[in-house]
Amino acid sequence: MTETAYELAQVNIARLRAPLDSPRLKDFVDSLEPVNADADHADGFVWRLQGEEGDDATDVAVFGDSWLIINMSVWRDTDALTAYMYQGRHREMLARRRVGVPPRL
């Protein structure tokens, strides 16, 4: 494996449409742990932001706005991040979001 001088950081900041404990976001919240575990074991994964209360970063304050959540991770390169994003559970979550599939209740 060739060492590179740089790694890739990605950051997503999203505004919630409902509280994290609401039925509307149940599918998203229930998927956080397995999707994050997939990232942790993905080829090219380096690091991700985690909060004090758990494995995800949903409790990390963003600009003092409780309706904002953040996801931040570091990857070896764009190929590694792209491969993770568009396969497995992460891809399934993106597909459900894009077609507007309602959360499972």
N, C-alpha and C positions, 0 to 999 in steps of 0.2 A: 504494500500500500504506500502511495506517495503522500508525504506530509505537505500540507498547504500552509501558506502564510496567513490565511484568513479563514474564518468560519462565517456562517450565515445566521443572523438573528432575525426572527420574525416576531412581530407583535400584532395582535388583534385586540381592538377595544370595541366592545359592543354595548349598546343600550338595551337593557331588558325591556320586554313588552309586558311582562308580568313578574310578580315576585318569584324567586327561585323555588320556593316551596309550593307554588301553585300547580294545579293539574295541567295547565297549559304548557308548563316547562318540564313536566315529569320525565318525558322521553329524553330530553336534553340532559337533565341532571343525572338520570339513571345511566346514561351513556358515558359520563365524564370519566369514571374510574376505569372501565375497560378500554376506552379510547386512549386515555393517558398511559395505561399499561402497555398498549401496543406501541405507542411512541417511545416509551422508555426502552423497549427491546428492539426498536427498528434500527436497521443498518444506517449508520451516519448520524444517529441521535447523539447529542452532546449533553444538553441540560435543558430544564424547563423551570419556570417560576412555580413555586408552591407556596401556599399560605400556611399560617400557623395552625389553623383548625383542621387541616386535612391535606389530602394529596393534591387537590386542585387549587387554583388561585382565586376562587370565587369570593373569598373573604378579604382579598387584597384591595385596599382603598384606591380608587382611581379618581384623582382630581376632587376628592371630597364628595363625590356623587355616588350614593348607594345604588343607583340604577345602572351604573356602568360596571362592566366586568372586563377583565384583561386576561389574555393568554399570551405568554411569551416563551419562546424556545430558541435553542441554538442547535444548528445542524452543521455537519461537515461541509456540505455544499448544496447548491440548488437541486441537483439530481436526487440527493437523499431526501430532502424535504418533499419534493414533488412525488417521489415514489411512495412515501408514507401517506401523503394527502389523498392520493387518488387510488388507493387500494384498501381492501379490508373494511373494518368498521367505520373508519373515518370517511371513506367514500360513501358508504351506506348512509351515514348521517347527512352528508352534503346532498345526496340525492333526495332524501326525504324532505330536507329543507327547501330545496329548489322547486319541487313539485307541490309543495304546500300540504304534504301529508299531515293530518292532524296528529297530535301526540296520543300515544296509547294511554287509555285511562284505566 
